[in-house]
Amino acid sequence: MKSIAVSGKGGAGKTALTAMMTKVIIGKGTPGKILLVDADPAGGLAPALGLSVEITIGNIREEIIRSVRKGGRKTKAQIAGAVDYKIMEALAELESFSFLAVGRTETDGCFCPVNDLLRDAIEILLKDFDLVIIDGEAGLEQINRKVMRSVDSLIIVTDPSHRGKRTAAGIKDIVETQRLMKSDQMALVMNRIKGAVGLGEEAAREVGLKLAGCIPEDENITRYDSMGKPLLELPEDSPGVVAVQGILENLRIN
């Protein structure tokens, strides 16, 4: 199984990149089963793919917590068995890929045993797939606590803003110093770039990462977002899609 996680500042374009990567990979006819995981509580990946979500991992977590609080004689093994079944219910299986949403959690407080149970069940599920792409939130905690602890490729997305680059540098620092997530390769993608590619190279030097590529301003993406059209339907020659093809080649992801 190959795994890719996408992170970066909120609004930097993580979800658009994830959707376009999916489009390019599917378009190449890459063999194997693909799973897309929306690990951002905002849940933007589903509409970008033209999907609606009925059950999330957050829903399952709340159900387990309610069950535990009510008491009863259910053993840990029984609860674990129910979790496996529920996660399969939450898994949306389409022709070209499968989809799983982490969603939001409503109940406050630390429920580490529940989080661990869910993550372990998800990690077992992931082994059934050949490629897993995770659309994460700005930090890595959501992925680490609720999805998986290591990935093959970590893509950090930034826009040209100072805050975007600072967030990217912070994520890199967390990976290297706190070892929050293991990754075989880590790279920067500069999104919404105008003009010279040199801006991306300069940003990569500032952050201390290799540059996987730059995605130019793409009017098609803006128009599709405003119309609520899935980004999977973007034209093959759309500037963003063409740029993502190069990014996947640079990272040797195909």
C-alpha positions in Angstrom: 0.0 0.0 0.0 1.2 3.5 -0.9 -0.1 6.4 1.2 -0.1 10.2 0.6 -1.1 12.9 3.1 -1.8 16.5 2.1 -1.5 19.2 4.7 -1.0 23.0 4.9 -2.7 26.2 5.9 -6.5 26.4 5.8 -7.5 27.7 2.4 -4.2 27.0 0.7 -5.7 24.5 -1.7 -5.2 21.1 -0.1 -8.6 19.8 -1.1 -8.3 21.0 -4.7 -4.9 19.4 -4.9 -6.2 16.1 -3.5 -9.1 16.1 -6.0 -6.9 16.9 -9.0 -4.4 14.2 -7.9 -7.3 11.7 -7.9 -8.4 12.8 -11.3 -4.9 12.4 -12.8 -4.3 9.0 -11.2 -7.6 7.6 -12.2 -7.1 9.0 -15.7 -3.9 7.1 -16.1 -5.8 3.9 -15.4 -3.4 3.1 -12.6 -4.3 -0.5 -11.4 -5.4 -1.1 -7.9 -7.9 0.1 -5.3 -7.8 3.7 -4.3 -9.1 5.1 -1.0 -9.6 8.8 -0.4 -9.8 9.9 3.3 -11.2 13.3 4.2 -9.5 14.0 7.5 -10.4 17.7 7.6 -13.4 18.3 9.9 -14.6 20.9 7.5 -15.4 18.1 5.1 -14.6 19.9 1.8 -13.3 16.9 -0.2 -16.7 15.2 -0.6 -18.3 18.1 -2.6 -15.1 18.6 -4.5 -15.6 15.0 -5.7 -19.3 15.3 -6.2 -20.2 13.2 -3.2 -22.5 13.5 -0.3 -21.6 11.9 3.1 -24.1 10.2 5.4 -21.9 8.5 8.0 -18.5 9.8 9.2 -16.0 8.4 11.7 -17.0 11.2 14.0 -20.6 9.8 14.0 -19.3 6.4 14.9 -17.1 7.8 17.7 -20.1 9.6 19.2 -22.2 6.4 19.0 -19.5 4.4 20.8 -19.1 7.1 23.6 -22.9 7.1 24.1 -22.9 3.3 24.3 -20.0 3.2 26.8 -21.6 5.9 29.0 -24.8 3.9 29.2 -22.9 1.0 30.6 -24.0 -2.5 29.8 -22.2 -5.8 29.5 -20.6 -5.3 26.1 -17.0 -6.4 26.1 -14.2 -4.6 24.4 -14.1 -7.4 21.7 -17.9 -6.8 21.1 -17.3 -3.1 20.7 -14.4 -3.6 18.4 -16.4 -5.9 16.2 -19.2 -3.3 16.0 -16.6 -0.6 15.1 -15.3 -2.7 12.2 -18.9 -3.1 10.9 -19.7 0.6 11.4 -16.6 1.7 9.5 -17.6 -0.5 6.6 -21.0 1.2 6.6 -19.2 4.6 6.5 -17.1 3.5 3.5 -18.5 4.8 0.2 -17.4 2.5 -2.6 -17.6 4.0 -6.1 -16.4 2.7 -9.5 -13.0 4.4 -9.5 -12.3 4.9 -5.8 -13.6 4.5 -2.3 -14.2 7.4 0.2 -14.1 7.7 4.0 -14.8 10.9 5.9 -13.4 11.5 9.4 -15.9 14.3 10.1 -16.4 16.3 13.3 -16.5 15.2 16.9 -19.2 16.7 19.2 -18.3 15.3 22.6 -15.7 17.2 24.5 -13.0 15.5 26.6 -10.2 13.0 25.9 -11.4 9.6 24.8 -8.1 8.1 23.8 -9.1 4.5 24.0 -12.0 5.2 21.6 -9.7 7.2 19.2 -7.1 4.3 19.3 -9.9 1.8 18.6 -11.1 3.7 15.6 -7.6 4.4 14.3 -6.6 0.7 14.6 -9.7 -0.3 12.7 -9.1 2.2 10.0 -5.4 1.2 9.6 -6.6 -2.4 9.1 -9.1 -1.2 6.5 -6.3 0.7 4.7 -4.4 -2.5 4.1 -7.1 -3.5 1.6 -6.2 -0.6 -0.7 -3.2 -0.1 -3.0 -3.2 3.7 -2.7 -4.5 5.9 0.1 -4.8 9.7 -0.3 -5.6 11.7 2.8 -6.8 15.3 2.7 -5.8 16.7 6.1 -6.4 19.8 8.1 -3.8 22.5 8.8 -2.0 20.4 11.4 -1.1 16.7 11.5 -2.8 15.7 14.7 -6.1 14.8 13.0 -4.3 12.4 10.7 -2.1 10.9 13.4 -4.8 10.4 16.1 -7.6 9.3 13.8 -6.3 7.8 10.6 -2.7 6.6 10.5 0.7 7.2 12.1 2.9 7.1 9.0 2.7 7.8 5.3 4.9 7.3 2.3 4.6 10.9 1.0 3.7 14.1 2.9 2.7 17.0 0.6 2.6 20.4 2.3 0.6 23.0 0.4 1.2 26.7 0.7 0.0 29.8 -1.2 2.3 32.7 -1.8 1.3 34.4 1.6 3.7 34.7 4.4 1.3 32.9 6.7 1.1 30.0 4.3 4.8 29.6 4.2 5.1 29.9 8.0 2.5 27.2 8.4 4.3 25.0 6.0 7.6 25.5 7.9 5.8 24.7 11.2 4.4 21.4 9.8 7.9 20.5 8.7 9.3 21.3 12.1 6.6 19.2 13.9 7.4 16.2 11.6 11.1 16.5 12.2 11.2 17.4 15.9 8.1 15.9 17.5 8.0 12.9 15.1 4.2 13.3 15.1 4.1 11.5 11.7 6.6 9.3 9.9 7.1 10.0 6.3 9.5 8.7 3.7 9.4 11.9 1.6 8.2 15.4 2.4 7.7 18.1 -0.3 6.2 21.5 -0.8 3.6 22.5 -3.4 3.1 26.2 -4.1 -0.5 26.9 -5.1 -2.1 29.9 -6.8 1.2 31.1 -8.1 1.3 34.0 -10.5 4.2 34.6 -12.8 7.7 33.1 -12.3 8.2 29.6 -11.0 11.1 31.1 -9.1 8.6 32.2 -6.4 8.0 28.5 -5.6 11.7 27.7 -5.5 12.3 30.6 -3.2 9.5 29.5 -0.9 10.9 26.0 -0.8 14.3 27.3 0.3 12.6 29.4 3.0 10.7 26.4 4.3 13.6 24.0 3.9 11.8 21.5 1.7 12.2 20.2 -1.9 9.7 21.8 -4.3 7.4 19.2 -5.9 5.9 21.8 -8.2 3.7 24.9 -8.6 0.0 25.2 -9.4 -0.8 28.4 -11.3 -4.0 30.4 -10.8 -6.6 28.4 -12.6 -9.9 30.1 -13.6 -11.5 26.7 -14.2 -11.0 25.7 -10.5 -12.5 29.0 -9.3 -15.5 28.6 -11.7 -16.1 25.0 -10.8 -16.0 25.8 -7.1 -18.5 28.7 -7.5 -20.8 26.4 -9.5 -20.5 23.5 -7.1 -19.1 21.3 -9.9 -16.8 18.4 -9.0 -13.2 19.1 -9.7 -12.9 15.6 -11.1 -14.7 17.0 -14.2 -12.0 19.6 -14.8 -10.7 19.6 -18.4 -7.6 17.6 -19.0 -5.7 20.6 -20.3 -6.8 22.8 -17.3 -3.6 24.5 -16.0 -4.1 23.1 -12.5 -4.5 19.6 -13.8 -1.5 19.8 -16.0 0.6 21.1 -13.1 -0.6 18.3 -10.8 0.5 15.7 -13.5 4.0 17.2 -13.1 3.9 17.1 -9.3 3.0 13.4 -9.3 5.8 12.7 -11.7 8.3 14.7 -9.6 7.3 12.7 -6.5 7.2 9.4 -8.4 3.6 8.8 -7.5 1.8 7.1 -10.3 
